[in-house]
Amino acid sequence: MYQLYVVSNIKETDSNIEYVANKFDPIYRLINDLKENNESEDVRELTEDRIFMYHCYAYTAKGFGYRSIADIADEYKKIKSDRVKWIKDFTDELHTTFSNMKFLQGINNKYLMKLNQIGMPYFVYAFIIKGLKYFKEDSSKLEQLFKTMEILSFRYKLINSRSDIVSKLYPALRNFKGNVIELNSEIKKTLNDNWYWSDDRIEEYLNSNMYENKMINYVLWEYEHSIQLKGYDTNKIKIEKEQIEHISPKTPDEGWIASGYEVDKNNMYSEQFIEDWLNSLGNLMLISGSHNASIGNKPFAEKLKTYKSNPVLKQQEEIVTFLNETRKKPKWDSHAIEKRHEKILEFAINRWSFD
């Protein structure tokens, strides 16, 4: 408002200031609405200051390099003509962003739900802000955008590296004018041009020690959805005290492992088994805390009976399909783990592909 007072034609000063005031009045009402809705865990990110920052990522020259109001002042100083228009345009865009963030809270979309489930990275909001500007009434394009953002977010969190990828995504954000297919292609190219975030690197992570990766629960839940019978909604299923089960158990404190697993004559795992299979996708499974406690490190045959009787999770029920049927007694060995691992790996690579 002060800058408008300084640069406006004297006959237009009052009307220009009134124009901005009339934009900020509904912005503050929207802020109050957002505060009231922030009791929901899904929208915990949508505070006044954060929305403003996400907006500046999307629309200021510094993009993801934006840090403070001084960056806006620097950009403003570079305007050589029609500073009044610049101020009005900035205010218009800001009002649109706050309005659309309230609109976002009312969208019912499975990929948006998944984004909230894994925790939406801060930079994703900038893409969503621009998307809502161009096609917020087009549910098909919104789904495409949310899906692309979910894939990007999953990969970002799976790798969880200090290596900077966010700044490299800015050209895709800057060029985004509503074409989601082009955005998807540009993000894919950006990640693959930076080896640390490439398709090969994603596969490498999925092939590694997934037990210690914070995305393991999400991967196994998405796998569960994929193998459930059609017509059954598993998104609403909750597991009491959800845990990750090692089918072939971690070495217990006693120093020996029960029967039915791949061990040497001393009832111990080989170093290769520990390195390649113990913490791999193929040996990990969703389970309730009480179920996990009840089976502990019991022989595999006993574990298998409890898996078969699980009425909810198909991934427990299907364990039997990976066993060598020629054996008289069921055994969970590296061959069975590898078969299951390959199935989950193939699912994950396809599920989180940009193609």
C-alpha positions in Angstrom: 0.0 0.0 0.0 2.8 2.4 0.8 4.5 1.6 -2.6 1.1 2.3 -4.3 0.9 5.6 -2.5 4.4 6.5 -3.8 4.1 5.3 -7.4 0.5 5.9 -8.3 -0.9 8.7 -10.4 -2.3 11.1 -7.8 -5.8 10.8 -9.2 -5.6 7.0 -8.9 -3.9 6.7 -5.5 -7.0 6.1 -3.4 -8.6 3.7 -5.8 -5.3 1.7 -6.2 -5.0 1.4 -2.4 -8.6 0.4 -2.1 -8.1 -2.3 -4.7 -5.4 -3.9 -2.6 -7.3 -3.5 0.6 -10.3 -5.2 -1.1 -8.1 -8.2 -1.9 -6.6 -8.6 1.5 -9.9 -8.4 3.3 -11.0 -11.8 1.9 -7.5 -13.2 2.3 -7.7 -12.7 6.0 -11.1 -14.3 6.1 -9.7 -17.2 4.3 -6.8 -17.4 6.8 -9.3 -17.7 9.6 -11.2 -20.4 7.8 -7.9 -22.3 7.3 -7.0 -22.0 11.0 -10.4 -23.5 11.9 -9.7 -26.4 9.6 -6.1 -26.9 10.7 -7.3 -29.2 13.6 -7.3 -31.9 10.9 -4.0 -33.7 10.7 -4.3 -33.8 6.9 -4.0 -30.0 6.6 -1.4 -29.3 9.3 0.9 -27.7 6.7 -1.6 -25.0 5.6 -0.6 -22.2 8.0 -0.7 -18.5 6.9 3.1 -18.2 6.7 3.6 -21.5 4.9 1.0 -20.8 2.2 2.6 -17.4 1.6 6.0 -19.1 1.2 4.6 -21.8 -1.1 3.1 -19.0 -3.2 6.4 -17.3 -3.4 8.1 -20.5 -4.6 5.5 -20.7 -7.4 5.5 -17.1 -8.6 8.6 -15.2 -7.6 11.8 -15.1 -9.6 13.8 -16.9 -7.0 11.5 -19.9 -7.0 12.5 -22.5 -4.4 15.4 -20.1 -3.5 12.9 -17.7 -1.9 13.7 -17.0 1.7 12.1 -13.8 2.9 10.1 -10.7 2.1 13.4 -9.0 1.1 13.4 -11.2 -2.0 10.1 -9.7 -3.0 11.4 -6.2 -2.4 14.5 -7.0 -4.6 12.3 -8.3 -7.4 10.0 -5.2 -7.1 13.0 -2.8 -7.4 13.9 -4.4 -10.7 10.5 -3.4 -12.2 11.3 -0.4 -14.5 7.7 0.4 -15.6 4.1 0.0 -14.4 4.9 -0.9 -10.8 1.2 -0.4 -10.0 0.3 -3.3 -12.3 3.0 -5.5 -10.7 1.6 -4.9 -7.2 -2.0 -5.5 -8.3 -1.0 -8.7 -10.1 0.9 -10.0 -7.1 -2.0 -9.3 -4.9 -4.4 -11.0 -7.3 -2.3 -14.1 -7.4 -2.0 -14.2 -3.6 -5.7 -14.0 -3.2 -6.2 -16.8 -5.7 -3.7 -19.0 -3.9 -5.4 -18.6 -0.5 -8.7 -19.2 -2.0 -7.4 -22.3 -3.8 -5.8 -23.7 -0.6 -9.2 -23.6 1.0 -10.6 -25.3 -2.1 -7.9 -27.9 -1.7 -9.2 -28.9 1.7 -12.6 -30.0 0.1 -11.1 -32.1 -2.7 -11.8 -35.9 -2.3 -9.1 -37.6 -4.4 -7.3 -40.8 -3.7 -3.9 -39.5 -4.7 -4.3 -36.4 -2.6 -5.2 -38.6 0.3 -2.0 -40.6 -0.3 0.0 -37.4 -0.5 -1.3 -36.4 2.9 -0.6 -40.0 4.2 3.1 -39.9 3.4 3.4 -36.2 4.3 3.4 -33.8 1.5 6.9 -32.3 0.9 6.9 -28.5 1.0 7.9 -28.0 -2.6 4.9 -30.0 -3.9 2.5 -27.3 -2.7 4.0 -24.9 -5.2 3.1 -27.3 -8.1 -0.4 -27.7 -6.6 -0.9 -23.9 -6.3 -0.2 -23.5 -10.0 -2.3 -26.5 -11.0 -5.3 -25.2 -9.1 -4.9 -21.9 -10.8 -5.2 -23.4 -14.2 -7.7 -26.3 -13.8 -9.2 -26.5 -10.3 -12.6 -27.5 -11.7 -11.2 -30.3 -13.9 -11.1 -33.4 -11.8 -9.3 -35.5 -14.4 -6.4 -33.1 -14.6 -6.3 -32.7 -10.9 -6.0 -36.5 -10.5 -3.1 -36.5 -13.0 -1.4 -33.7 -11.1 -1.9 -35.4 -7.7 -0.7 -38.7 -9.1 2.5 -37.1 -10.5 3.1 -35.3 -7.2 2.5 -38.6 -5.2 5.1 -40.4 -7.3 7.6 -37.5 -6.9 7.0 -37.4 -3.2 7.4 -41.1 -2.7 10.7 -41.1 -4.6 11.9 -38.0 -2.6 11.1 -39.7 0.7 12.3 -43.2 -0.3 15.8 -41.9 -1.1 15.8 -39.2 1.7 19.1 -37.8 0.7 20.9 -34.5 1.4 21.6 -34.4 -2.3 19.7 -31.4 -3.6 16.9 -32.2 -6.1 14.5 -29.4 -5.2 16.4 -26.6 -6.9 16.7 -28.8 -10.0 12.9 -29.1 -10.1 12.4 -25.4 -10.4 12.5 -25.2 -14.2 9.6 -27.7 -14.3 7.7 -25.5 -11.9 8.5 -22.3 -13.8 7.4 -23.9 -17.1 4.2 -25.4 -15.7 1.3 -23.5 -17.3 -1.4 -26.2 -16.8 -0.1 -29.0 -19.1 0.2 -32.0 -16.6 1.5 -34.4 -19.2 4.4 -32.1 -20.0 5.0 -31.5 -16.3 5.1 -35.3 -15.7 7.7 -35.7 -18.5 9.8 -32.9 -17.4 10.0 -34.1 -13.8 10.8 -37.6 -15.0 13.7 -36.2 -17.2 15.0 -34.0 -14.3 15.2 -37.0 -12.0 16.8 -39.3 -14.5 19.3 -36.6 -15.6 20.4 -36.5 -11.9 21.6 -40.1 -11.3 21.0 -40.0 -7.6 17.2 -39.7 -8.2 17.0 -41.8 -11.3 14.8 -44.9 -12.1 17.8 -47.1 -11.6 18.5 -45.5 -8.2 14.9 -46.1 -7.1 15.2 -49.8 -8.0 18.5 -49.9 -6.1 16.8 -48.6 -3.0 13.9 -51.0 -3.3 16.4 -53.8 -3.6 18.3 -52.7 -0.5 17.6 -52.9 3.3 14.0 -51.7 3.3 13.4 -52.5 6.9 15.3 -49.3 7.9 13.5 -47.2 5.3 10.7 -45.1 6.6 8.6 -45.8 3.5 8.4 -49.5 4.0 4.9 -49.4 5.6 3.6 -47.3 2.7 5.1 -49.7 0.1 3.5 -52.7 1.8 0.1 -51.0 2.2 0.1 -50.0 -1.5 1.1 -53.6 -2.4 -1.8 -54.8 -0.2 -4.3 -52.7 -2.1 -3.0 -54.1 -5.4 -3.6 -57.8 -4.4 -6.9 -57.4 -2.7 -10.0 -58.7 -4.4 -11.6 -56.1 -6.6 -14.5 -54.3 -5.0 -12.9 -54.3 -1.5 -11.7 -51.0 -0.2 -8.5 -51.6 1.9 -7.7 -47.9 2.3 -9.9 -47.7 5.4 -8.4 -50.8 7.1 -6.4 -50.0 10.3 -4.0 -52.4 12.0 -3.8 -52.1 15.7 -0.2 -51.2 16.7 1.0 -51.7 13.2 4.4 -53.3 12.9 6.7 -54.8 10.2 7.2 -58.5 10.6 10.3 -60.4 9.5 8.9 -63.6 8.2 12.4 -65.2 8.6 13.0 -63.7 12.0 15.8 -61.5 13.1 18.3 -63.4 15.1 16.9 -63.7 18.6 18.8 -62.9 21.8 19.2 -66.6 22.5 21.4 -66.9 19.4 19.5 -69.6 17.6 16.7 -69.7 15.1 13.7 -72.1 15.1 13.0 -74.7 12.4 11.7 -73.9 8.9 14.1 -71.2 8.0 17.4 -71.2 5.9 20.1 -71.7 8.5 23.4 -73.5 8.8 24.2 -76.5 11.1 24.5 -74.1 14.1 21.0 -72.8 13.4 22.4 -69.4 12.3 22.0 -67.3 9.1 24.8 -67.1 6.7 26.4 -63.6 6.2 25.1 -63.6 2.6 21.5 -64.4 3.7 21.7 -61.5 6.2 23.0 -59.1 3.7 20.8 -60.1 0.7 17.5 -61.3 2.2 16.8 -60.7 5.9 15.7 -57.1 5.6 14.6 -57.2 2.0 11.1 -56.5 0.7 10.5 -60.2 0.2 11.0 -61.0 3.9 8.9 -58.1 5.3 5.2 -57.9 6.0 2.5 -55.8 7.7 1.3 -57.2 10.9 -0.5 -56.1 14.1 1.5 -55.7 17.3 -0.4 -58.5 19.1 0.0 -60.9 16.2 3.7 -60.2 16.0 4.1 -60.7 19.7 2.2 -64.0 19.6 4.3 -65.6 16.9 7.7 -64.1 17.8 10.4 -66.5 16.5 8.3 -69.6 16.3 9.0 -72.3 13.7 7.8 -71.3 10.3 5.1 -74.0 10.1 3.4 -72.4 13.1 3.8 -68.9 11.7 2.3 -70.0 8.4 -0.9 -71.3 10.1 -1.5 -67.8 11.7 -0.9 -66.1 8.3 -3.4 -68.4 6.6 -6.0 -67.6 9.2 -5.7 -63.8 8.8 -9.1 -62.5 7.5 -7.9 -59.1 6.5 -4.4 -59.0 4.9 -4.0 -60.8 1.6 -0.2 -60.5 1.8 -0.2 -62.8 4.8 -2.5 -65.3 3.1 -0.5 -65.4 -0.1 2.8 -66.4 1.7 2.0 -70.1 1.0 2.1 -69.4 -2.8 5.8 -68.7 -2.7 6.8 -72.0 -1.1 8.4 -75.0 -2.8 5.4 -77.3 -3.0 7.7 -80.4 -3.4 8.9 -80.1 0.2 7.1 -82.2 2.9 7.5 -79.4 5.4 7.1 -75.7 4.6 10.3 -73.8 4.6 10.9 -70.1 4.2 14.3 -69.8 2.5 16.1 -67.5 0.2 14.3 -69.0 -2.9 10.9 -68.2 -1.4 12.0 -64.8 -0.3 13.4 -64.0 -3.7 10.1 -65.0 -5.4 8.1 -62.7 -3.1 10.7 -60.0 -3.4 10.6 -60.0 -7.2 6.8 -59.7 -7.2 6.7 -56.8 -4.8 9.6 -55.1 -6.6 7.9 -55.4 -9.9 4.8 -53.9 -8.4 6.7 -51.0 -6.8 8.6 -50.1 -9.9 5.4 -50.0 -12.0 3.4 -48.2 -9.2 5.9 -45.4 -8.8 6.9 -45.0 -12.5 6.3 -41.7 -14.3 5.5 -43.5 -17.5 
